[in-house]
Amino acid sequence: MICGNPEPVEFLPDEGVTGSEVRSVQVATDFAGHYDVIVVGGGLSGVCAAVASARTGARTLLAEALPFVGGNGTTGLPISGLRARNSDRMIVGGIITEILEMLLARGGVGDDFSTKEWISIDAEQLQFVLAGLLEGAGVELLTYSPLLSVARDQKRIGCLTFYNKDGRALQYGARVVIDSSGDAQVARLAGLTTPMGRQRDNRTQTMSLVFSVAGINEARAAPSDVISAAWNAFESAVENSRRDPAVNQIFGRPGWRSFIATRVDVEKGTDNRLLAKAELEGRRQVDEFVSDFLRKQVAGYEQCFVAQIASHVGVRETRRISGLYDVTARDLISGRKFDDSIACNASSVEIHQPDRGLPQWEHLKDGDYYTIPYRSLVASEADNLLASGRCISGTHEALAALRVLSPAMATGQAAGTAAALCARGDISAHQLDAESVRTALRSAGAIVD
Ligand SMILES: Cc1cc2nc3c(=O)[nH]c(=O)nc-3n(C[C@H](O)[C@H](O)[C@H](O)COP(=O)(O)OP(=O)(O)OC[C@H]3O[C@@H](n4cnc5c(N)ncnc54)[C@H](O)[C@@H]3O)c2cc1C
């Protein structure tokens, strides 16, 4: 496939709407280079994918729509926790551990992180760490660049075109592509199957706009369970009940708490018109929570103020790729260990249901864990497309566990390693022997089983 010609950018028909009109426009493009591996999406899974790919010897480009990397891990502000172990051992390693150690050196995580089941991290410190990690690995970074179109020749993805402020789009060629966009954006633009949401009605999990407040009087501050009980009483008087607020105390930030206390339900998180409404609704709920509830009703919070709002509403679920294997919730809850396992995880299934009500949980047996198969990262309809993070191949229920940070980073490292091995051997992701990925991951410190 030859890249570099002005290429028609095709706006695809609306998902699930049969007969909707397809319009095409021509955009002028400049050919900007050829890479062994291009990673689309610089969330935590994309960063780990790009770092692993570059370290495995591939010339690697990481393209990100926003000005900076980290995705929901940084833009979504505080993540209440990152699970790195089951009860008796660490179940993730490799790049995740490096990130945690780099955070520790900057005071962005508590020094007891290796013994904790939940690790609270500082999202701002994370931005410095990720930048250093990418630079050290020799990844080329292209930010401000949403992917616009993907050219596909039969089962091969070749040219990726990215928006450029200059007015002429930038086109790149790749031998192997990794979809780390969270939205399966590469697969979607390549015209591949991209399931979304629940099997019965395609509805996805709800969104939340995360925010932080400062100015708390620590000596008098009510504990989380008291805040939850007070909020539930406050909410019983309002029409649409939301959820228990998750209160997160970030290491090293006295007088500061972060909250997941908003619940925004739109039909899908891939339509900008609905996202625009979601942003407004999220902010309305933040204002209500702080002005009408926290400051008036919670001890120690009388003088608190909104210190930070996440840069955009946190989207838990949109599309996913259709891979060689669809992970199911049963695989996870039964603690299944796959022969082609490339990562371990112990997160529960946590579904923020679109039909209201509190999140629905399903837990593994205490101390157990499950593994994630290589096949769930490989797009079934393309030879050279892998996925990582929250858009790997699995059911709505399974992704309610696999979408979180540790598996996102671990599947990122696995996809990056696999992509570089494919590029080096000039073979498709379908032909690649999972054992070679497992061996490379183990020698890079990852825990694969
Ligand atoms: C409110 C909320 C609370 C959460 N709490 C926790 C928690 O406590 N613990 C936990 O472990 N996890 C939590 N999560 C989940 C976790 O934050 C994410 O699922 C995880 O960050 C997913 O990482 P990712 O890299 O797959 O995707 P994302 O972080 O979504 O990254 C995708 C990246 O791709 C970019 N992108 C998208 N489209 C394009 C395009 N066309 N071109 C170029 N770039 C593109 C995006 O800008 C983004 O940077 C939470 C999520 C939410 C929403």
The ligand as an SDF file (V2000), in Angstrom:
LIG
                    3D

 53 58  0  0  0  0  0  0  0  0999 V2000
  -14.5190    7.9140   36.4890 C   0  0  0  0  0  0  0  0  0  0  0  0
  -13.5500    6.8180   36.3340 C   0  0  0  0  0  0  0  0  0  0  0  0
  -12.9520    6.2790   37.4540 C   0  0  0  0  0  0  0  0  0  0  0  0
  -12.0300    5.2580   37.3340 C   0  0  0  0  0  0  0  0  0  0  0  0
  -11.4550    4.7480   38.4570 N   0  0  0  0  0  0  0  0  0  0  0  0
  -10.5160    3.7850   38.3340 C   0  0  0  0  0  0  0  0  0  0  0  0
   -9.8670    3.2580   39.4740 C   0  0  0  0  0  0  0  0  0  0  0  0
  -10.1170    3.6330   40.5860 O   0  0  0  0  0  0  0  0  0  0  0  0
   -8.9250    2.3020   39.3000 N   0  0  0  0  0  0  0  0  0  0  0  0
   -8.5780    1.8520   38.0670 C   0  0  0  0  0  0  0  0  0  0  0  0
   -7.7060    0.9920   37.9710 O   0  0  0  0  0  0  0  0  0  0  0  0
   -9.2000    2.3060   36.9670 N   0  0  0  0  0  0  0  0  0  0  0  0
  -10.1510    3.2590   37.0740 C   0  0  0  0  0  0  0  0  0  0  0  0
  -10.7860    3.7340   35.9540 N   0  0  0  0  0  0  0  0  0  0  0  0
  -10.4800    3.1200   34.6490 C   0  0  0  0  0  0  0  0  0  0  0  0
   -9.2090    3.6080   34.0350 C   0  0  0  0  0  0  0  0  0  0  0  0
   -8.9610    4.9550   34.3390 O   0  0  0  0  0  0  0  0  0  0  0  0
   -9.2530    3.5010   32.5090 C   0  0  0  0  0  0  0  0  0  0  0  0
  -10.0700    2.5160   32.0660 O   0  0  0  0  0  0  0  0  0  0  0  0
   -7.8690    3.3180   31.9600 C   0  0  0  0  0  0  0  0  0  0  0  0
   -7.2100    4.5270   32.1880 O   0  0  0  0  0  0  0  0  0  0  0  0
   -7.9140    2.9050   30.5020 C   0  0  0  0  0  0  0  0  0  0  0  0
   -6.6740    3.1700   29.9130 O   0  0  0  0  0  0  0  0  0  0  0  0
   -6.5430    3.1610   28.3290 P   0  0  0  0  0  0  0  0  0  0  0  0
   -5.1480    3.5640   28.0360 O   0  0  0  0  0  0  0  0  0  0  0  0
   -7.0390    1.8870   27.7820 O   0  0  0  0  0  0  0  0  0  0  0  0
   -7.5770    4.2430   27.7860 O   0  0  0  0  0  0  0  0  0  0  0  0
   -7.6770    5.8660   27.9840 P   0  0  0  0  0  0  0  0  0  0  0  0
   -7.0770    6.2100   29.2690 O   0  0  0  0  0  0  0  0  0  0  0  0
   -9.0720    6.1420   27.6900 O   0  0  0  0  0  0  0  0  0  0  0  0
   -6.7050    6.3700   26.8380 O   0  0  0  0  0  0  0  0  0  0  0  0
   -7.0730    6.4140   25.4780 C   0  0  0  0  0  0  0  0  0  0  0  0
   -6.2910    7.5470   24.8150 C   0  0  0  0  0  0  0  0  0  0  0  0
   -6.5470    7.5220   23.4110 O   0  0  0  0  0  0  0  0  0  0  0  0
   -6.7020    8.8360   22.9490 C   0  0  0  0  0  0  0  0  0  0  0  0
   -7.5070    8.7970   21.7230 N   0  0  0  0  0  0  0  0  0  0  0  0
   -8.8060    8.4550   21.5840 C   0  0  0  0  0  0  0  0  0  0  0  0
   -9.1910    8.5650   20.2950 N   0  0  0  0  0  0  0  0  0  0  0  0
   -8.0990    8.9780   19.6210 C   0  0  0  0  0  0  0  0  0  0  0  0
   -7.8790    9.2850   18.2580 C   0  0  0  0  0  0  0  0  0  0  0  0
   -8.8520    9.1910   17.3230 N   0  0  0  0  0  0  0  0  0  0  0  0
   -6.6420    9.7040   17.8790 N   0  0  0  0  0  0  0  0  0  0  0  0
   -5.6210    9.8120   18.7840 C   0  0  0  0  0  0  0  0  0  0  0  0
   -5.8080    9.5370   20.1010 N   0  0  0  0  0  0  0  0  0  0  0  0
   -7.0160    9.1200   20.5070 C   0  0  0  0  0  0  0  0  0  0  0  0
   -7.4060    9.5360   24.1000 C   0  0  0  0  0  0  0  0  0  0  0  0
   -7.2350   10.9380   24.0340 O   0  0  0  0  0  0  0  0  0  0  0  0
   -6.7310    8.9130   25.3080 C   0  0  0  0  0  0  0  0  0  0  0  0
   -5.5930    9.6370   25.7280 O   0  0  0  0  0  0  0  0  0  0  0  0
  -11.7120    4.7600   36.0520 C   0  0  0  0  0  0  0  0  0  0  0  0
  -12.2940    5.3010   34.9120 C   0  0  0  0  0  0  0  0  0  0  0  0
  -13.2180    6.3140   35.0400 C   0  0  0  0  0  0  0  0  0  0  0  0
  -13.8460    6.8690   33.7980 C   0  0  0  0  0  0  0  0  0  0  0  0
  1  2  1  0
  2  3  1  0
  2 52  2  0
  3  4  2  0
  4  5  1  0
  4 50  1  0
  5  6  2  0
  6  7  1  0
  6 13  1  0
  7  8  2  0
  7  9  1  0
  9 10  1  0
 10 11  2  0
 10 12  1  0
 12 13  2  0
 13 14  1  0
 14 15  1  0
 14 50  1  0
 15 16  1  0
 16 17  1  0
 16 18  1  0
 18 19  1  0
 18 20  1  0
 20 21  1  0
 20 22  1  0
 22 23  1  0
 23 24  1  0
 24 25  2  0
 24 26  1  0
 24 27  1  0
 27 28  1  0
 28 29  2  0
 28 30  1  0
 28 31  1  0
 31 32  1  0
 32 33  1  0
 33 34  1  0
 33 48  1  0
 34 35  1  0
 35 36  1  0
 35 46  1  0
 36 37  1  0
 36 45  1  0
 37 38  2  0
 38 39  1  0
 39 40  1  0
 39 45  2  0
 40 41  1  0
 40 42  2  0
 42 43  1  0
 43 44  2  0
 44 45  1  0
 46 47  1  0
 46 48  1  0
 48 49  1  0
 50 51  2  0
 51 52  1  0
 52 53  1  0
M  END
$$$$
